[in-house]
Structures are given as structure tokens and as C-alpha cells.
């Protein structure tokens, strides 16, 4: 099983004598060690388990469910049966399709924008829980209009949001129409939870940071080692403070790049071949990220609270959204606090 969501779906029909055991019986499956507190009730026991899964692994697939929200945290389900339905599957893209899309993006879209989006998302921290509050890195799209359509015992809403195509949401909760003139009206966000796996090219491991590269004290290593390894967009032009520590802290940045045989001495203007290689790979990664962000995704609807936090609006159906305007994404990359 690839992720937490598949395991949770596998156990979603499990029945236990004690309600707390629906969570306690999964500790070994997920490799967590938590106190057993009979009497805390099912929602809190399940909430503690799911919180630990996300905290330990950064696996946000556990947040993918439909049904009723938990009292523990609104981004978690009240019951494990909420994982019974298969998760929304992203459209399958072959490598050939991805390369065609990348080629078209090079002509239709500024690569600088793709690099900016990549760098912003690369800086996002892993999701974490603090005092039952989820701090979720995401791309947040502001809802601008909601139109209600009645359908039996549920409410279906036509929703418009900045940067997204129009979509439908079905929920038993009452959604108030956003308004810029009435402060009492609740505001909403549609969010795409951030998945760091989208930063990577297929078949490549996470590129090493400078801290993982050979120790500079070993003078048999040339400085070319640092620049032959692909790095993140924030590491392509490091300052001295970002380079590994050395015994003589009086050395300037030039010391690293004026060693015999270095690119600065072998070719005027710096290290063009290494830099071009890094730039090319970063461009490919950035455009590949945009191709994936173009695909429909499972979104969360969040309602803004008076204290500045958010709560997830539960839905009995997947909320499927799709990006329409990428130019606005740099302003939408955030970490939200969810109750």
C-alpha cells in the first residue's frame, strides 16, 4: 500500500467491541506509539492517531475523506468509515503527455513564473498539528460567489473562486453568500493541500542539500562537487552563509571558487556548463510542476472563523477543482491554521 489513505480504506469496515479500539488497533499498522486512554471516545482516539500519522510522515492522504468532520479537528473525519469510498484519482499522464505539455508551456507561459511558483512551494514546511490545530501548507483560492441549488435533503452550490474554474459543491452545511459589503457574512477558501512529491522528477531521489555534500575539510574534493549536483532553486546561487562551515571563518566566498581547476579559472564568466545544467533541470522541474497543477484536484472548502483560523466544511462528495489562472498562484501559497 502506497500511502496512509490506502491503509485507512482497507480498515474502514473494521468493527471493534470498544469504540476506542478502532484507533488503538491500528497503532502497529501505522508504526505509532501513543497512550491508550479508554473512555476518551472514538473521535478523539481516531483524531490522535490521524494527527500522529500526518505529523510523523507528512502524508496528507489521511486528510482525503468524505463525510462528517471530527470534533477533534475539522480536517479529520468523525468515523473511519469516511475512508470507505476510494480516493479521488488524479488523471493519469504518461511521460510523453507530460513532455508535450512542457514543450507547449515553454512557448505559452513565462518560465520565470513557473520558477517562482516552484520556489515558493519548495519553501513550504511539512503539515503539523499543535494543540489539535492543523497548520496546513496549501494553495488557497478565495471564493467570490456562491449560488444555491436545492436538491432533496442536501444543498448543492455553484461556486466561483479566484484562479479556478467554476465548480459544484454538495454539503449538508449552510453556506452563506460571500459579500464585500456585509461584514457578518462568512468568507470561504478552496484549498489545494500541498504535496511535496510534485516537486520531484520521476526516478530521481531528493537532491542533496549542501549539508549532505562531502565535508569541505577534505581538500581532495574540488568545488565542482557542489555545482554538479542538482539543487533547489534557492541553492543555485548560495551566499557564503549557506556554504558548509570551514575551520577558517575568515575565508571569503572567492576562496571556494578560485581553487586551481575551478570553473572560474577554466572558463571566463564563471561556471557556465554547471550553471546551465542546474538552470535547465530547475526549469524542467518547474514546468513539470505546472503540468501537474493543471490537472483537476481534490479540494477542501474552508470557512473563515472570527479568530482568523479556518474550519473545514464537510462534504458527502469529493470537491473537484481545476486551476484556470496560474499568474495568481504566487499570492495564494500559504500555511493556514485549521481548527
Secondary structure, DSSP 8 states (H G I E B T S, - for coil): --SHHHHHHHTTT---SSTTHHHHTTHHHHT------TTS-HHHHHHHHHHHHHHHH--GGGG---S-B-SS-TTSBSSGGGG-S---------HHHHHHHHHHHHHHS-HHHHHHHHHHHHT----EEETTEEEEEEEEEEEEEEEEEEETTEEEEEEEETTB--EEEEESS------SS-TTS--EEEEEE--GGGGS-TT------GGGS--TT-TTS-THHHHHS---TTSTT--GGGS---S-TT--HHHHHSSTT-HHHHSTTS-HHHHHHHHHHHHHHHHHHHHHHTS-EE-EEEEE-TTS-EEE---SS--EE-B--GGGGGGTEEEEEE-
